[in-house]
């Protein structure tokens, strides 16, 4: 993203104000030229230090293998992040938490007697092992009413995606006696889905493409009898351990410090099978680089640089982090800047997601920064499915930086380092870095903390497209 040229000092004098209304730095009379400063003087303290190669190299290291929460690979990534923070001189804490973890099956098979095409079934996250066979029965969208007048007892229900969650479709089928479930996509292509949480009432279930599913429905509608077999092996579930990595920077001048906390961060875990270069080694690496950049800069507030575990399983790490904050900390929290998927060459333009779609101090300062740097403000969109939601639930202003629409490689084995754009990394690092510094720099009088109400918004925990 090409930067617009900086404004002239004369024009800047008429336009420049900080995000919190600090006065513009006006040009001085000719007799004191040494005091003339460009409007972006504070930005330069960040811009001059960012090294995009550091971000790229950390992405390369972190994305050599998937980092599924609770696994050895994730723990190795956690140790790497901790060591990097410590190499910059930070005191770093590992915050341990436990969660119900899930390992995807190694074998997912579906055969249908009477269908000759290739099927390529996939499992659902939180689906468990099982082997079942039975006659296929079409059950529409799998809503409760769709089972009226049909007999699925001991059979396999064939269900289309849409209207209700995957989990509810399977539970409805099981409640009506189905031995197994096949769910097919309602759009072209394969289907990757999650049940959202474990449930002992699930029956073996697989996902297939729209093309295969519609072909099976057509055969059934033509009066053919189809018999299917589902075999799922290797799924595993149980309590797991992960960690949040927290590096803290105290105010540099305690006598003039403002009572406030600003945090920025990302999640370090990935989904099974995906190296997660963009999702979210990119955000993790950017958090590390901005921590390095800001380590020795004068700041008047406490800063926290955090990488979270188990984000992909429902924001578990960040929700735990917020739950452990004291009321005093929550009252002091100015805002949280989240970076999730900030470097894909194949994604769309940068946006700022806020859970409710409204402005807050995070979006406002970032929009001001992008306007200074790029000549236009980064747009705000309502959006969840990342760790900024956990802070929002705690009444803390938050925003997430992401490129939309998402890249085709999202949550796939193709999310690799060769898809990363250094230009996009540089752009986001500059916008977030200068926005954060605008809040914490000593010259700023300090924003008033505007704590919101605490609320639960679990519907924002997962990416909408996969439900």
Secondary structure, 3 states (H helix, E strand, C coil): CCCCCCCCHHHHHHHCCCCCCCCCCCCCCHHHHHHCCCCCHHHHHHHCCCCHHHHHHHHHHHCCCCCCCCCHHHHHHHHHHHHHHHHCCCEEEEEEEEEEEEECCCEEEEEEECCCCCCCCECEECCCCEEEEEEEEECCCCCHHHHCCCCCCCCEEEEECCCCCHHHHHHHHHHCCCCEEEEECCCCCCCCEECCCCCCCCCEEEEECHHHHHHHHHHHHCCCCCEEEEEEECCEEEEEEEEEEEEEECCCCCCCCCCCEEEEEEECCCCCCCCCHHHHHHHHHHHHHHHHHHCCCCCCCEEEEEEECCHHHCCHHHHHHHHCCCHHHHHHEEEEEEECCCCECCCCEEEEEECCCCCCHHHHHHHHHHHHHHCCCCCEEECCCCCHHHHHHCCCCEEEEEEECCCCCCCCCCCCHHHECHHHHHHHHHHHHHHHHHHHCCCCCCCCCCCCCCCCCHHHCCCHHHC
